[in-house]
Amino acid sequence: MNTGMKKMHFVLAAIAILLIVAGTGYAQKRYRVGVSVAYFNHPVYQLEMKGMKEVAAKLGDLDMIYLDGKNDAAEQTSQLDSFISQKVDAIILMPAVSDPLLPAMKRVNDAKIPLIIVDRKMWVQNSGVKWDAMVNWNMVLSGSIGGGQVVSAMGGKGNLVVVEGTPGAGSTIDRGDAFYKIVNDFPDIKIVLKTSADFRRDKGLSVTQDILARFPKGKLDCIYYMNDEMCLGGLQAIKAAGRLHEFKIVSVDGDHEAMAALRKGEIDYDCEFHPDDMAVGVNVAWQILHGQKIDRNSQYEFAGRKISFAPDHEGFPWIRPTCFWVDKNNANLPEFLGW
C-alpha cells in the first residue's frame, strides 16, 4: 500500500473513532446538580422546578437531582450531606429557613462544591459560609408594596391583622421588615394581631377561622397575608363565615387564583411575582461549571423577562427578579393574569 493510501486509511479510521465516541455520548462532559427544594407541595416551588427543568433541558449537559425538603431544616441538612457524599458537581439550595442550614452549607464549602442559593434569602451570620450567587426575589420591595397597599386600603387608619409566613424564613423577614416600616409610619393603623400560617393554604384557613372568632363584625378593617396560599385559605374561611367585603384583604405573590379573586373584588390588592424567574439559578450553576465568572455583565432572562443584578448581598452576587403592584385598575392587563 502506498503512502497516500495509508494516510487516507488513517484519516478514515480517526473519523470513525470520533463518530463512535460522539455517538456514545462521551464527547460531552455531563454535570450533576443537586437541588434541595424547600418543599414540593407548593405551587410556587412547582413552577420554579418546571422552569428549572426547561432551562436544564436547553443547556443540555446537566443532570438535575431534585429532593423535597419538606419545609424542614433537618431534612434539607441531610440532603446537603447526601449531595456531598455523592460528589455532585454543584448544589442549588432553596432553603426553608436560614440559620439552621449554615453548618451543612459550611460542609458544602469545605467539599469545594459550588453553591447557589435560590428563592429565599439567607444571611452568613459570622459563620464563614460562602455561596457563589443568590437568586432571590425583591422581597423588600414586595413588603413595601404590601405596606403601601394596606395604607391605601385602610385610608391610613383602623385595625389590622397580619398573617405572616414561616418564622425565620428569609422571605418572612425581608417582606415583614419592609411592610412594618411602611405601616408603622401611620399611628392610626393599629396592628391588633400578628400570627403565622407558615405560607400554607390549610393553615391560612384555620388561622383565619381563629381571627374571625376573635374579632367580630366591626372590629377588623384589614387582613394582610404574606402570600397568596395563606390568603386563599383565609378567603375560604371568610366566605364560609359570610363575612366577605366586611374588611379589606391584601395579599402577595400573583397566583392565578388570587388574581382571579382580585378581579372579582374578593381581594383588594396583590403584588405579583413571576416565580419561574428563579430558574435562572440553573444558568448560574451552568456558568460556574463551565468556568465562567459571575459578574454584573452577565445577562439573564427567562420567558423574555430580563433579570437584573442587585447590590451584592453579604458580599456575593445577587440576581434579583422584581415584583409589581396590582389592584382593580391594572388587574386585567395580560401581564397580571397570574401564574
Secondary structure, DSSP 8 states (H G I E B T S, - for coil): --HHHHHHHHHHHHHHHHHHHHHTTTTS--EEEEEEES-SSSHHHHHHHHHHHHHHHHH-SEEEEEEE-TT-HHHHHHHHHHHHHHT-SEEEE--SSSGGGHHHHHHHHHTT--EEEEES----TTS----SEEEE--HHHHHHHHHHHHHHHHTT-EEEEEEE-STT-HHHHHHHHHHHHHHTT-TTEEEEEEEE-TT-HHHHHHHHHHHHHHS-TTS--EEEESSHHHHHHHHHHHHHTT-TTSSEEE--B--HHHHHHHHTTSSSBEEE--GGGGGHHHHHHHHHHTT----TT--EEETTEEEEE-S-BTTB-EEE---EEE-TTTTTSGGGS--
